[in-house]
Amino acid sequence: MAGIDNVGQSGLSYVDQLKALQDQKKPNETTGKQDLKQEDFLSLLTKQLSQQDPFKPVSNDQMIAQMASFATVDGIGKMNTQFESLNSAMTSNQALQASSLVGRDVLVPGAAGVKKDDAGMAAMVKLPSSVENLFVRIEDEMGQLVRTMDVGAKPAGDNRVEWDGKDQNGNPLPAGKYKVKAAGLLDGTSTEFGVSTYANVNSVLLGKGDGNVLLNLAGFTSPVKLAEVLEVGKA
């Protein structure tokens, strides 16, 4: 701070005194915290006033600048603490709201989905513009093609496509992970389109202090952020 580097009667500059005060407040081995509080600043300021050279006193401008600087830093520290508390409260509230999703289907980005026994799969294909013939490919977890479907003309935007869970010969396929891929002619060029799939929510958990709420989805090895959910489907 400006104006606190005059040498006092102790023979130490006020910068050295401040350093010594900081050394006394080394991080506690248990809490790991290190703080210089307002009373520490006021104590140092009092010593400065009592030990300053009477022929070269600290100016009022310097004193006001020092106090304003400390007040600003102290205010920022309190604001950060308040933001942390607010973030924690918002995260907890999000987790409470997200708990209502348990047992429901949600739409998440990605071509991989989970097929249940005696059931099919649904996906959402995003088209930048309309196409006359949209083709959907279904691949198993190993990447082997098991079904190709011509779903016909589709408009621009999000288009729901459904697979009945059967192979090209009409035989039911076992439960497991499958990939849905979509392609079609766009301006005369064969183009692959973005696909999102539905998955069932098993549980909800909080992120690792980063403010994220995560969803554990059936058949998925890694949780998905709540913010990534595009649509909530039926229970």
C-alpha positions in Angstrom: 0.0 0.0 0.0 1.2 3.5 -0.7 2.7 5.4 2.2 3.4 2.4 4.6 7.1 1.9 3.7 8.4 4.6 6.1 10.8 3.3 8.7 9.4 3.3 12.2 11.1 3.4 15.6 11.5 -0.3 15.6 14.0 0.0 12.7 11.8 -2.0 10.4 10.0 -0.6 7.4 6.3 -1.0 7.4 6.6 -3.3 4.4 8.8 -5.5 6.6 6.3 -5.2 9.4 3.5 -6.3 7.2 5.6 -9.3 6.0 6.3 -10.2 9.6 2.6 -10.0 10.3 1.9 -12.3 7.4 4.5 -14.8 8.6 2.8 -14.9 11.9 -0.4 -15.9 10.1 1.0 -18.8 8.1 -1.5 -21.4 6.9 -2.9 -23.5 9.7 -1.8 -27.1 9.3 -5.3 -28.2 9.9 -7.4 -25.7 7.9 -4.9 -24.4 5.4 -6.3 -20.9 5.8 -4.3 -17.7 5.7 -6.1 -14.3 6.3 -5.2 -10.8 7.1 -8.3 -9.3 8.6 -9.4 -5.7 9.1 -8.1 -5.5 12.6 -4.6 -6.4 11.3 -4.7 -3.6 8.9 -5.9 -1.1 11.5 -3.2 -2.3 13.9 -0.6 -1.7 11.3 -2.1 1.7 10.4 -2.1 2.8 14.1 1.6 1.9 14.4 2.3 3.8 11.2 0.7 6.9 12.6 2.4 6.6 16.0 5.8 6.0 14.6 5.9 8.2 11.5 8.4 11.0 11.1 6.7 14.2 12.5 8.7 16.2 9.9 7.4 13.9 7.0 4.0 12.8 8.0 1.9 10.6 5.8 -0.4 12.8 3.7 -4.2 12.6 3.9 -4.4 11.4 0.3 -2.1 8.5 1.1 -4.1 7.5 4.2 -7.4 7.6 2.2 -5.9 5.6 -0.7 -4.7 2.9 1.8 -8.0 2.7 3.5 -9.9 2.7 0.2 -7.7 -0.1 -1.2 -8.2 -2.3 1.8 -11.9 -1.7 1.8 -12.1 -2.7 -1.9 -10.1 -5.9 -1.3 -12.2 -6.7 1.8 -15.4 -6.1 -0.1 -14.3 -8.3 -3.0 -13.5 -11.1 -0.6 -16.9 -10.9 1.1 -18.6 -10.8 -2.4 -16.7 -13.9 -3.4 -17.9 -15.7 -0.3 -21.5 -14.6 -0.9 -21.3 -15.9 -4.6 -20.0 -19.2 -3.4 -22.9 -19.5 -1.0 -25.3 -18.5 -3.7 -23.8 -21.0 -6.2 -24.0 -23.8 -3.6 -27.7 -23.0 -2.9 -28.5 -22.9 -6.7 -26.8 -26.2 -7.2 -28.7 -27.8 -4.4 -32.0 -26.4 -5.8 -31.1 -27.7 -9.3 -30.4 -31.2 -7.9 -33.7 -31.2 -6.0 -35.6 -30.2 -9.2 -33.6 -32.8 -11.2 -34.6 -35.6 -8.9 -38.1 -35.5 -10.5 -36.3 -36.8 -13.7 -35.5 -40.2 -12.1 -37.3 -42.8 -14.1 -38.0 -40.5 -17.0 -36.5 -40.5 -20.5 -34.3 -37.6 -21.5 -32.9 -36.6 -24.9 -29.1 -36.1 -24.9 -26.6 -35.4 -27.7 -24.9 -38.4 -29.2 -25.7 -41.3 -31.5 -25.4 -44.0 -28.9 -28.6 -45.2 -27.2 -29.8 -48.1 -25.2 -32.4 -50.6 -26.5 -34.5 -52.4 -23.9 -35.8 -56.0 -24.2 -38.8 -56.3 -26.5 -38.6 -52.6 -27.3 -37.2 -50.3 -30.0 -35.4 -47.0 -29.8 -36.2 -43.4 -30.7 -33.8 -40.6 -31.7 -33.9 -37.0 -32.9 -32.2 -35.9 -36.1 -31.4 -32.3 -36.6 -31.6 -31.1 -40.2 -30.2 -27.7 -41.3 -32.7 -27.8 -44.2 -35.3 -30.1 -45.7 -34.3 -33.4 -47.4 -36.3 -35.5 -49.8 -34.9 -38.8 -48.6 -33.5 -39.3 -45.1 -31.7 -42.6 -44.5 -31.2 -44.0 -40.9 -28.6 -46.6 -40.1 -28.6 -48.7 -37.0 -25.3 -50.2 -35.8 -24.6 -52.5 -32.9 -22.0 -51.7 -30.2 -19.3 -53.2 -32.4 -20.2 -50.9 -35.3 -21.8 -53.7 -37.4 -24.8 -52.5 -39.5 -28.0 -54.2 -38.4 -30.7 -52.1 -40.1 -31.1 -49.5 -42.8 -34.3 -47.4 -43.0 -35.5 -44.9 -45.6 -37.7 -42.5 -43.6 -38.6 -40.3 -46.6 -38.8 -36.6 -46.8 -38.2 -34.5 -43.7 -38.4 -30.7 -43.1 -35.6 -28.6 -41.6 -35.3 -28.7 -37.8 -35.7 -31.6 -35.3 -37.2 -34.8 -36.6 -38.0 -37.8 -34.5 -37.2 -41.2 -35.9 -38.1 -44.5 -34.4 -36.6 -48.0 -34.8 -38.7 -51.0 -33.8 -35.7 -52.9 -32.5 -35.6 -55.5 -35.3 -32.9 -56.3 -37.9 -33.2 -56.1 -41.7 -35.1 -59.5 -41.8 -37.6 -58.5 -39.1 -35.9 -60.5 -36.3 -35.9 -58.9 -32.8 -32.5 -57.9 -31.6 -31.2 -58.3 -28.0 -31.1 -55.4 -25.5 -28.0 -53.4 -25.5 -26.2 -50.3 -26.9 -26.9 -49.3 -30.5 -25.9 -46.3 -32.6 -28.3 -44.3 -34.7 -26.8 -42.5 -37.8 -28.6 -40.4 -40.2 -27.6 -39.1 -43.7 -29.2 -37.7 -46.8 -28.6 -35.5 -49.9 -28.1 -31.9 -49.0 -27.5 -29.6 -52.0 -26.6 -32.7 -54.0 -24.0 -33.9 -51.5 -24.3 -36.9 -49.2 -24.3 -35.4 -45.7 -24.4 -36.9 -42.2 -26.6 -35.1 -39.7 -26.5 -34.6 -36.0 -28.3 -37.2 -33.9 -29.5 -37.2 -30.3 -30.9 -40.3 -28.4 -33.2 -40.9 -25.5 -32.0 -42.5 -22.2 -33.6 -43.3 -18.9 -32.5 -41.4 -15.8 -31.3 -43.7 -13.0 -30.2 -41.1 -10.4 -29.0 -37.6 -9.9 -25.8 -36.4 -8.3 -23.9 -33.2 -7.6 -20.8 -32.3 -9.5 -17.4 -32.0 -7.7 -17.9 -28.5 -6.4 -18.2 -27.0 -9.9 -21.9 -26.2 -9.7 -22.9 -28.9 -12.2 -25.8 -31.4 -11.6 -25.1 -34.7 -13.2 -27.5 -37.5 -14.4 -26.7 -41.2 -14.3 -28.3 -42.7 -17.4 -29.2 -46.3 -17.9 -26.6 -48.0 -20.1 -24.2 -45.1 -19.9 -20.8 -45.4 -18.2 -20.3 -41.7 -17.6 -22.9 -39.2 -16.1 -24.3 -36.5 -18.3 -24.7 -32.8 -17.2 -28.2 -31.6 -16.6 -27.5 -28.6 -18.8 -26.9 -30.9 -21.8 -30.5 -32.4 -21.7 -32.4 -31.3 -24.8 -35.8 -32.7 -23.9 -37.6 -34.6 -21.2 -39.7 -37.5 -22.4 -42.2 -39.8 -20.7 -41.6 -41.7 -17.5 
